[in-house]
Amino acid sequence: MKPIKLTEEELNQLNTVQGRRQAVKNELSDIGFLRLKLKRKEDKVEDFNNETIQIEVEIAKNLEDKYGRGSVDIESGTFTPIT
């Protein structure tokens, strides 16, 4: 059988679809890269939060060892013992 020549409009339509498919692939690739960056950022924030919690626990223990149980008012800089 002899090949049939497509019209310019048909070729343009096919090229448009092909271009759109490539755009989808590119976007999906970008999304994957962004997910990886987001995961790394989440891991860093989680590590920072865990360090903050550890510091907070240490400070609370030091204050309790020094002053006993009570509450701290950071704004006034005072400690109120629990009676």
Helices and strands as residue ranges (DSSP letters): H 8-67, E 70-73, E 78-81
